């Protein structure tokens, strides 16, 4: 999978383009808008493509350290919404793969399960 490319508040990854200001996700002429939690989840994953992201890191990102919610349920819901928007699945992941309470992004195409590529770090914008 090609590495994500950032340009003026937008990130292109795979067949997708996400506008970080509006949450608009576009792919092959189709557009949808991500709600706040799936958008923040996607940004957190794109900031560390190919790396493992812990559930605790995501909890802090989505809810902060002072908010007390049913975190696992909320994260699972946000993850399902994000996967649906990306047309990704847990059974046959293309973008997001869960691994022992950690969430890495970008499996190598043709790579074996658990084999991940590295990508450039975030260099500008509110997601950095």
C-alpha positions as CSV (number, residue, x, y, z in Angstrom):
1,X,0.0,0.0,0.0
2,X,1.3,3.5,-0.9
3,X,2.3,5.7,2.0
4,X,-0.1,8.5,3.1
5,X,0.5,11.8,1.5
6,X,-0.5,15.1,3.2
7,X,-1.4,18.3,1.4
8,X,-3.1,21.4,2.9
9,X,-5.2,19.8,5.5
10,X,-5.9,16.7,3.5
11,X,-4.4,13.2,3.6
12,X,-4.4,10.8,0.7
13,X,-4.0,7.1,1.7
14,X,-4.8,4.2,-0.6
15,X,-7.8,5.1,-2.7
16,X,-9.1,7.6,-0.1
17,X,-8.7,11.4,0.5
18,X,-9.7,12.8,3.9
19,X,-10.3,16.5,4.6
20,X,-9.1,17.0,8.1
21,X,-11.2,20.2,8.6
22,X,-14.6,18.9,7.4
23,X,-14.2,15.1,7.9
24,X,-15.2,14.5,4.3
25,X,-13.9,11.2,3.1
26,X,-13.8,10.6,-0.7
27,X,-13.0,7.6,-2.8
28,X,-13.5,7.1,-6.5
29,X,-16.1,9.9,-6.7
30,X,-18.0,8.8,-3.6
31,X,-18.1,11.2,-0.6
32,X,-19.1,10.7,3.0
33,X,-18.6,12.7,6.1
34,X,-17.1,11.0,9.2
35,X,-18.5,11.9,12.6
36,X,-16.1,13.2,15.2
37,X,-14.9,10.0,16.9
38,X,-14.3,8.0,13.7
39,X,-12.5,11.0,12.3
40,X,-10.3,11.3,15.4
41,X,-9.6,7.6,15.3
42,X,-8.6,7.8,11.6
43,X,-6.3,10.8,12.2
44,X,-4.7,9.0,15.2
45,X,-4.0,5.9,13.0
46,X,-2.7,8.0,10.1
47,X,-0.3,9.8,12.4
48,X,1.4,6.5,13.0
49,X,0.9,4.4,9.9
50,X,2.3,1.0,10.0
51,X,2.9,1.3,13.8
52,X,0.9,-0.3,16.7
53,X,-1.4,2.1,18.5
54,X,-2.7,1.0,21.9
55,X,-6.3,1.2,23.0
56,X,-5.1,3.5,25.8
57,X,-3.6,5.9,23.4
58,X,-6.9,5.9,21.4
59,X,-8.9,6.4,24.7
60,X,-6.9,9.5,25.5
61,X,-7.2,10.8,22.0
62,X,-10.9,10.3,21.7
63,X,-12.1,11.0,25.2
64,X,-9.2,12.6,27.1
65,X,-8.0,11.6,30.5
66,X,-10.7,13.2,32.5
67,X,-13.7,11.6,30.7
68,X,-15.1,8.4,32.0
69,X,-17.2,6.4,29.5
70,X,-17.7,2.8,28.5
71,X,-14.5,3.1,26.5
72,X,-14.4,-0.4,24.9
73,X,-18.0,-0.1,23.6
74,X,-17.3,3.5,22.3
75,X,-14.1,2.5,20.6
76,X,-15.6,-0.5,19.0
77,X,-18.5,1.6,17.7
78,X,-16.2,4.2,16.3
79,X,-14.0,1.5,14.8
80,X,-17.0,-0.1,13.1
81,X,-18.1,3.2,11.7
82,X,-14.6,3.9,10.4
83,X,-14.3,0.4,8.8
84,X,-17.7,0.8,7.2
85,X,-16.6,4.1,5.7
86,X,-13.4,2.6,4.4
87,X,-15.2,-0.5,3.2
88,X,-12.8,-2.5,5.4
89,X,-13.6,-5.6,7.4
90,X,-12.2,-7.3,10.5
91,X,-12.2,-10.7,8.7
92,X,-10.3,-9.4,5.7
93,X,-8.6,-6.2,6.7
94,X,-7.1,-3.9,4.1
95,X,-6.4,-0.9,6.3
96,X,-7.0,-1.6,9.9
97,X,-6.0,-4.8,11.7
98,X,-6.4,-5.5,15.4
99,X,-3.5,-7.2,17.2
100,X,-3.7,-8.0,20.9
101,X,-5.3,-4.7,22.0
102,X,-3.3,-2.6,19.6
103,X,-4.4,-1.2,16.3
104,X,-1.9,-1.0,13.4
105,X,-2.7,0.6,10.0
106,X,-1.5,-0.4,6.5
107,X,-0.8,-4.1,6.0
108,X,1.7,-4.7,3.2
109,X,-0.1,-5.8,0.1
110,X,0.7,-9.4,-0.4
111,X,2.3,-9.6,3.0
112,X,1.5,-12.2,5.5
113,X,-0.8,-11.4,8.4
114,X,1.0,-9.3,11.0
115,X,3.5,-7.9,8.4
116,X,3.3,-4.1,8.2
117,X,4.9,-1.3,6.3
118,X,6.3,2.0,7.7
119,X,5.3,5.4,6.5
120,X,6.3,9.1,6.9
121,X,5.4,10.9,10.1
122,X,2.8,13.7,10.2
123,X,4.5,17.0,9.3
124,X,1.8,19.7,9.4
125,X,-1.7,20.5,10.4
126,X,-3.9,19.9,13.4
127,X,-3.4,16.1,13.4
128,X,0.3,16.5,14.2
